[in-house]
Amino acid sequence: MGTDDLFKKRRKAKGKRRHETRLPRADSIFIVTEGSKTEPAYFQALANRVIERRGGSIDVRIEGVGRGTASLVEKAAELVSQSPKIYQHVWVVFDKDDFDDFDAAIDLAREYGFRTAWSNQAFEYWLLLHFEYSDAALDRSDWARKLDTIFKQRGIREEGYEKNISDIYDIVTTFGNEQFAIANARRVLGNFNGRSPSGCDPSTTVYELVELLNSFLADE
């Protein structure tokens, strides 16, 4: 499907939403991720931490759908339209990988009214920033290898890093530092002086979604 067709679908869906009379629930968030295991596990652990503190006053839904870029955004729009709830915040989480519609997908999400937590090139880059600063433009597989080295050298996990670790959030926040990762992500993005997301290699905006979830704790 071409970009023009995607934007036509977006305009049609947006027009339908104008007639929606229900209001979104305050402090509610719907997160749709490209990965079906690693990212959902990470955000679910963070969400559980928030829900434990806030109880029923916050509503977090997380869906890992195994799609990327524009296809993921369209799936998110479909899930939102089918949901009986209206969410205050909708976020789409995906990587650049080798997709050539990365920038278009971010624009499409914006048109739908969604926020994007993207990584160029891979989610593993965000995880690595918990341990060290890096602005080297590496292949996405290299970030996993660097994490693997850190995990083994620091005795974090005997098996090293691998995809789909169920407690990945606890690992990176216990042995790494979330605030350090946020500061690193901000610093890296500041180096690119307004380039398009595809031109910001490496970089990530995952920290923005993390900060939003953490802000629910500050609102107690």
PEPETA-V196171 format. One record per pair of residues at least 6 apart in sequence whose C-alpha atoms are under 6 Angstrom apart, sorted by sequence separation. I is the first residue (numbers start at 0). J is the second residue. D is the distance in Angstrom with one decimal. If there is no record, write none. Layout:
{{I J D} {I J D}}
This chain:
{{95 101 5.8} {150 156 5.4} {151 157 5.9} {151 159 5.1} {150 159 5.0} {147 159 4.7} {147 160 4.2} {146 160 5.9} {188 202 6.0} {121 139 5.3} {124 142 5.7} {120 139 5.4} {123 142 5.7} {123 143 5.9} {90 113 5.6} {92 115 5.9} {94 117 5.5} {39 63 5.8} {89 113 5.1} {90 114 4.7} {91 115 4.9} {92 116 4.7} {93 117 5.1} {94 118 4.7} {95 119 5.1} {96 120 5.3} {90 115 5.4} {92 117 5.6} {94 119 5.9} {95 120 5.0} {181 206 5.4} {94 120 5.8} {94 121 5.1} {35 63 4.0} {34 63 5.6} {35 64 5.5} {27 57 5.7} {29 59 5.9} {31 61 5.9} {35 65 5.2} {26 57 5.2} {27 58 4.5} {28 59 5.0} {29 60 4.8} {30 61 4.7} {31 62 4.8} {32 63 4.7} {33 64 5.9} {34 65 5.1} {27 59 5.8} {29 61 5.9} {31 63 5.9} {33 65 5.0} {33 66 5.0} {68 101 5.8} {33 67 5.3} {69 104 4.4} {68 104 5.2} {72 108 6.0} {130 175 5.0} {129 175 4.8} {129 176 5.0} {129 177 5.7} {129 179 6.0} {129 180 4.3} {132 183 5.8} {128 180 4.6} {28 86 5.6} {27 86 5.3} {28 87 6.0} {30 89 6.0} {32 91 5.8} {33 92 6.0} {27 87 5.3} {28 88 4.6} {29 89 4.8} {30 90 4.8} {31 91 4.9} {32 92 4.5} {33 93 5.0} {28 89 5.8} {30 91 5.9} {23 85 4.5} {24 86 5.9} {23 86 5.0} {24 87 6.0} {23 87 5.1} {136 200 5.5} {136 201 5.4} {119 200 5.6} {119 201 5.3} {119 202 5.3} {118 202 6.0} {118 203 4.2} {117 203 5.6} {117 204 5.5} {116 204 4.9} {116 205 4.4} {40 165 5.7} {37 163 4.5} {41 167 5.9} {36 163 5.3} {41 168 4.8}}
